[in-house]
Amino acid sequence: MLRKSLLLIIFAACCANLKSQSFYGLQNSNFNGVHGMYLNPAMLADNRYKSHNNIACFGFQFANDFMNLELPYSLSDLVSGKVPANYENPDGTLKWDPSFIQFQNNGKDKNLNIGLEMRGPAFMKSITKRFAFGGGSRVRTLLNLNRVSEEMALFAKSFIDSQPGSFAAVGNNRFAMNLNSYQEVSGSAALVLFNRRAFYLKVGATAKYLMGLGSAYIRNNGVSINKGGGDSLIFESSDVEIGHTSTQFLQRFNQGILSSALPSFRNIVGSGFGFDFGAVFEYRPELTEALSSGNNYLFKGGISLLDWGKINFGKNIQTYSVSNSTPVVFTANSLFSSAFSNGIDSGLSFIKNYAKQNFNYSEGSGRQTISIPTTLNFQFDWNVIKLFYVGMNWSQSVVSRSDIAIRRPSSIVIIPRIESRLFEFAVPMSLYNDYRNAAFGLYARVGPVFIGSDNLLKSINKNSSFSGFNFYFGISSGISAAKMK
């Protein structure tokens, strides 16, 4: 039972990126309205809407480069309830087989990312043809586990599976894990800087007030582990730092990532400011007017710096330091499982007491400032003919994977789409998770309702296989600009 719980925790971590939710199909559209400010605040100026409001928008995403989930039935079978009977228990629940998880052994470090983003009420308003402003709110939860050595990952797997033949000791290694949740309220403004014949330039900026809901991190500076008998581990040496805000945050996360990401004012434990900056250039030659859509450009390009800022948690961070240079044996016995079965506080208390008795241990409260997931973004869009476009978005993280910070992995995506005021369909094709994984997705909008995924399963009609998945949906409403057809 303990091993199954540990396996579920590790797979949850693997499946746990908001990388931050990307919303590629939505945000690269000319009809993204207020959502454009989350990709490039300059997009608000000369918008396709006179005014636009987000009513609700939700997105979830996970990615990893260590494990694939290989299901012997299709996604459509799972959704429609037509999973073959031999893969169901007598009570109708799905059977679980450890062989469903396939590990990628390629000698490379492993990285795991999960993200959840909830966009609350938001609006934009075009005051003139040259100036627009807007405001928004959202909640983001992000879990990053970076640079876990394959040796460490395989060790964890062998310990969980109790397969002595496949066990290998772990030498000195390093990794970092960051879990953060925060909400923001923001205000944006955008201006057409100049419009001269075929050349068109607009700029924009967003200011955000950031409210930290919780933070936790693990910084492993080097651990050497061997396997003892039964459910025991031998820590030959260690040097680990741990920090977290209130245990209530960990309890909310333990209840589910959705619980940790709901808007909340009573759980605010940190604050700070953030900024976005952007510019968009459009090329509008007269000779192409007959071929282009009502958007009038042949191609456009943009650049934006997003999420530049920090959250200061003050002295709300509890810190722990654990190290040893002589062997320490740890056994995951009934006392260990019983402590965690009684809740996060009980489990942490058990580990704390054990560390005090067996390791070099220190604890305290410290000030902690966390960088939000700063990225440099480049956008390009080509109006091939009338309603058909091909877009591109390149997002490069400027946050180090070793930092105690919120990080959004880098990605590049190509987005062919058919776009009109009432209907839109796109097929994003991307390299994501710091360019390690390839994916394709689908996006559709009918009037104010949209739904999409930047990363669908490898197979929908046969066996389902994925190392990552995301989806988003929402509803927005707006009043179209008069010039649009």
Long-range contacts (C-beta under 8 A, 24 or more apart in sequence): 1-337, 2-231, 2-332, 2-336, 2-337, 3-160, 3-161, 3-162, 3-231, 5-337, 6-156, 6-159, 6-160, 7-98, 7-101, 7-160, 10-156, 10-157, 10-160, 11-67, 11-69, 11-101, 13-112, 13-114, 13-143, 13-145, 14-62, 14-64, 14-66, 14-67, 14-112, 15-62, 15-64, 15-112, 15-114, 15-469, 16-62, 16-112, 16-113, 16-114, 16-143, 16-145, 16-257, 17-61, 17-62, 17-63, 17-113, 17-114, 17-115, 17-142, 17-143, 17-144, 17-408, 17-409, 17-433, 18-59, 18-60, 18-61, 18-114, 18-115, 18-116, 18-117, 18-140, 18-141, 18-142, 19-61, 19-63, 19-113, 19-115, 19-142, 19-408, 19-409, 19-411, 19-432, 19-433, 20-61, 20-115, 20-117, 20-140, 20-142, 20-373, 20-408, 21-59, 21-60, 21-61, 21-115, 21-116, 21-117, 21-470, 21-472, 22-61, 22-395, 22-411, 22-413, 22-432, 22-454, 22-470, 23-57, 23-59, 23-452, 23-454, 23-472, 24-393, 24-413, 24-415, 24-426, 24-428, 24-430, 24-441, 24-443, 24-452, 24-454, 25-415, 25-417, 25-426, 25-428, 25-441, 25-442, 25-443, 25-450, 25-452, 25-454, 26-443, 26-445, 26-450, 26-452, 26-472, 26-474, 27-393, 28-379, 28-381, 28-391, 28-393, 28-415, 28-417, 28-426, 29-417, 29-419, 29-424, 29-426, 29-445, 30-295, 30-419, 31-419, 31-421, 31-424, 31-445, 33-124, 33-476, 33-478, 34-122, 34-123, 34-124, 34-134, 34-136, 34-476, 34-478, 35-119, 35-122, 35-476, 37-124, 37-134, 37-136, 37-186, 37-188, 37-190, 37-204, 37-206, 37-276, 38-119, 38-136, 38-138, 38-306, 39-304, 39-306, 39-377, 39-379, 39-393, 40-204, 40-276, 40-278, 40-279, 40-280, 40-302, 40-303, 40-304, 40-377, 40-379, 41-188, 41-189, 41-190, 41-204, 41-205, 41-206, 41-276, 41-277, 41-278, 41-304, 42-190, 42-202, 42-203, 42-204, 42-278, 42-279, 42-280, 42-302, 42-304, 43-190, 43-204, 43-278, 43-280, 43-302, 44-124, 44-126, 44-132, 44-133, 44-134, 44-188, 44-189, 44-190, 44-204, 45-126, 45-130, 45-131, 45-132, 45-190, 45-191, 45-192, 45-202, 45-203, 45-204, 45-280, 46-126, 46-129, 46-130, 46-132, 46-192, 46-200, 46-202, 47-124, 47-126, 47-132, 47-481, 48-295, 48-421, 48-480, 48-481, 48-484, 49-124, 49-126, 49-478, 49-479, 49-480, 49-481, 50-125, 50-126, 50-478, 50-479, 50-480, 50-481, 50-482, 51-123, 51-124, 51-125, 51-126, 51-478, 51-479, 52-123, 52-124, 52-476, 52-477, 52-478, 52-479, 53-121, 53-122, 53-123, 53-124, 53-476, 53-477, 53-478, 54-119, 54-120, 54-121, 54-122, 54-123, 54-136, 54-474, 54-476, 55-121, 55-448, 55-474, 55-475, 55-476, 55-477, 56-119, 56-120, 56-474, 56-475, 57-118, 57-119, 57-472, 57-473, 57-474, 57-475, 57-476, 58-117, 58-118, 58-119, 58-472, 58-473, 58-474, 59-115, 59-116, 59-117, 59-118, 59-119, 59-470, 59-471, 59-472, 59-473, 60-115, 60-116, 60-117, 60-257, 60-470, 60-471, 60-472, 61-113, 61-114, 61-115, 61-116, 61-454, 61-455, 61-468, 61-469, 61-470, 61-471, 62-112, 62-113, 62-114, 62-115, 62-468, 62-469, 62-470, 63-112, 63-113, 63-114, 63-409, 63-432, 63-433, 63-437, 63-455, 63-467, 63-468, 63-470, 64-110, 64-111, 64-112, 64-113, 64-433, 64-467, 64-468, 65-104, 65-108, 65-110, 65-111, 65-433, 65-436, 65-437, 65-467, 66-103, 66-104, 66-110, 66-111, 66-112, 66-148, 66-150, 66-153, 67-101, 67-102, 67-103, 67-104, 67-467, 68-101, 68-102, 68-104, 68-465, 68-466, 68-467, 69-100, 69-101, 69-102, 69-464, 69-465, 69-466, 69-467, 70-99, 70-100, 70-101, 70-102, 70-463, 70-464, 70-465, 71-100, 71-463, 71-464, 71-465, 72-100, 72-463, 73-463, 73-464, 74-459, 74-460, 74-461, 74-462, 74-463, 74-464, 75-457, 75-460, 75-464, 76-460, 76-461, 78-464, 98-161, 103-153, 103-154, 103-157, 104-467, 105-150, 105-154, 106-150, 107-150, 108-150, 109-146, 109-147, 109-148, 109-149, 109-150, 110-145, 110-147, 110-148, 110-149, 110-150, 110-153, 111-144, 111-145, 111-146, 111-147, 111-148, 111-401, 111-409, 111-433, 111-434, 111-436, 112-143, 112-144, 112-145, 112-148, 113-142, 113-143, 113-144, 113-145, 113-409, 113-433, 114-142, 114-143, 114-257, 115-140, 115-141, 115-142, 115-143, 115-408, 115-470, 116-140, 116-141, 116-257, 116-258, 116-261, 117-141, 117-261, 117-472, 118-261, 118-262, 118-263, 119-474, 120-263, 124-188, 126-481, 129-192, 130-191, 130-192, 131-189, 131-190, 131-191, 131-192, 132-189, 132-190, 133-187, 133-188, 133-189, 133-190, 134-187, 134-188, 134-189, 135-185, 135-186, 135-187, 135-188, 136-185, 136-186, 136-188, 137-183, 137-184, 137-185, 137-186, 137-263, 138-183, 138-184, 139-181, 139-182, 139-183, 139-184, 139-213, 139-261, 139-262, 139-263, 140-181, 140-182, 140-183, 140-184, 140-261, 141-179, 141-180, 141-181, 141-253, 141-257, 141-260, 141-261, 142-178, 142-179, 142-180, 142-181, 142-373, 142-406, 142-407, 142-408, 143-177, 143-178, 143-179, 143-257, 144-176, 144-177, 144-178, 144-179, 144-401, 144-406, 144-407, 144-409, 145-175, 145-176, 145-177, 146-175, 146-176, 146-177, 146-401, 146-402, 146-407, 147-174, 147-175, 147-176, 147-401, 147-402, 148-173, 148-175, 149-173, 149-175, 152-223, 155-225, 155-227, 158-227, 159-227, 159-233, 164-227, 167-227, 169-224, 169-225, 169-226, 169-227, 170-223, 170-224, 170-225, 170-226, 171-224, 172-222, 172-223, 172-224, 172-237, 173-220, 173-222, 173-223, 174-220, 174-221, 174-222, 174-402, 175-218, 175-220, 176-217, 176-218, 176-219, 176-220, 176-401, 176-402, 176-403, 176-404, 177-217, 177-218, 178-215, 178-216, 178-217, 178-370, 178-404, 178-405, 178-406, 178-407, 179-214, 179-215, 179-216, 179-217, 179-253, 180-212, 180-214, 180-215, 180-216, 180-311, 180-370, 180-406, 181-212, 181-213, 181-214, 181-215, 181-249, 181-253, 181-260, 181-261, 182-210, 182-211, 182-212, 182-213, 182-270, 182-311, 182-372, 182-406, 183-210, 183-211, 183-213, 183-263, 183-264, 184-208, 184-209, 184-210, 184-211, 184-274, 185-209, 188-276, 197-284, 198-283, 198-284, 198-285, 198-286, 199-281, 199-282, 199-283, 199-284, 200-281, 200-282, 200-283, 200-284, 200-297, 201-279, 201-280, 201-281, 201-282, 202-279, 202-280, 203-278, 203-279, 203-280, 204-277, 204-278, 204-279, 205-275, 205-276, 205-277, 205-278, 206-275, 206-276, 206-277, 207-273, 207-274, 207-275, 208-273, 208-274, 208-275, 208-276, 208-309, 209-271, 209-273, 210-270, 210-271, 210-272, 210-273, 210-274, 210-309, 210-310, 210-311, 210-372, 211-265, 211-268, 211-270, 211-271, 212-245, 212-268, 212-269, 212-270, 212-271, 212-272, 212-311, 212-312, 212-313, 212-370, 213-249, 213-260, 213-264, 213-267, 213-268, 213-269, 214-244, 214-245, 214-246, 214-248, 214-249, 214-250, 214-252, 214-253, 214-260, 214-267, 214-269, 215-243, 215-244, 215-245, 215-249, 215-270, 215-311, 215-313, 215-317, 215-368, 215-370, 216-243, 216-244, 216-245, 216-249, 216-250, 217-241, 217-242, 217-243, 217-244, 217-404, 218-242, 219-404, 228-329, 228-331, 230-331, 231-331, 231-332, 231-333, 232-329, 232-330, 232-331, 232-332, 233-329, 233-330, 233-331, 233-332, 234-327, 234-328, 234-329, 234-330, 235-324, 235-327, 235-328, 235-329, 235-330, 235-359, 236-327, 237-323, 237-324, 237-325, 238-322, 238-323, 238-324, 238-328, 238-359, 239-322, 239-323, 240-321, 240-322, 240-323, 241-319, 241-320, 241-321, 242-319, 242-320, 242-321, 242-322, 243-317, 243-318, 243-319, 243-320, 243-366, 243-368, 243-404, 244-317, 244-318, 245-269, 245-270, 245-313, 245-316, 245-317, 245-318, 246-316, 247-344, 247-345, 247-348, 250-344, 250-348, 251-343, 251-344, 251-345, 254-344, 269-313, 269-314, 269-316, 270-311, 270-312, 270-313, 270-314, 270-316, 270-370, 271-311, 271-312, 272-309, 272-310, 272-311, 272-312, 272-369, 272-372, 273-309, 273-310, 274-307, 274-308, 274-309, 274-310, 274-372, 275-305, 275-308, 275-309, 276-304, 276-305, 276-306, 276-307, 276-308, 277-304, 277-305, 277-308, 278-302, 278-303, 278-304, 278-305, 279-303, 279-304, 280-379, 288-383, 291-383, 291-385, 291-386, 292-383, 292-385, 292-386, 293-383, 293-386, 293-387, 293-419, 294-483, 294-484, 294-485, 295-383, 297-381, 297-383, 298-382, 298-383, 299-380, 299-381, 299-382, 299-383, 300-379, 300-380, 300-381, 301-378, 301-379, 301-380, 301-381, 302-377, 302-378, 302-379, 302-380, 303-376, 303-377, 303-378, 303-379, 304-376, 304-377, 304-379, 305-374, 305-375, 305-376, 305-377, 306-374, 306-375, 306-376, 306-377, 307-372, 307-373, 307-374, 307-375, 307-408, 308-372, 308-374, 309-371, 309-372, 309-374, 310-369, 310-370, 310-371, 310-372, 311-369, 311-370, 311-372, 312-367, 312-368, 312-369, 313-367, 313-368, 313-369, 313-370, 314-367, 314-368, 315-365, 315-366, 315-367, 316-365, 316-368, 317-365, 317-366, 317-367, 317-368, 318-363, 318-364, 318-365, 319-363, 319-364, 319-365, 319-366, 320-352, 320-355, 320-361, 320-362, 320-363, 321-360, 321-361, 321-362, 321-363, 322-355, 322-359, 322-360, 322-361, 323-359, 323-360, 324-358, 324-359, 324-360, 328-358, 328-359, 330-354, 330-358, 368-404, 370-404, 370-405, 370-406, 371-399, 371-403, 371-405, 371-406, 372-405, 372-406, 373-397, 373-399, 373-405, 373-406, 373-407, 373-408, 374-398, 374-399, 375-408, 375-410, 387-418, 387-419, 387-420, 388-416, 388-417, 388-418, 388-419, 389-415, 389-416, 389-417, 389-418, 389-419, 390-414, 390-415, 390-416, 390-417, 391-415, 391-416, 391-417, 397-434, 409-433, 409-434, 410-434, 410-435, 411-435, 413-454, 417-443, 421-480, 421-484, 421-485, 422-446, 422-447, 424-450, 426-452, 428-452, 428-454, 430-454, 430-455, 432-468, 433-468, 437-467, 437-468, 439-468, 441-470, 448-475, 448-476, 448-477, 448-478, 449-473, 449-474, 449-475, 450-474, 450-475, 450-476
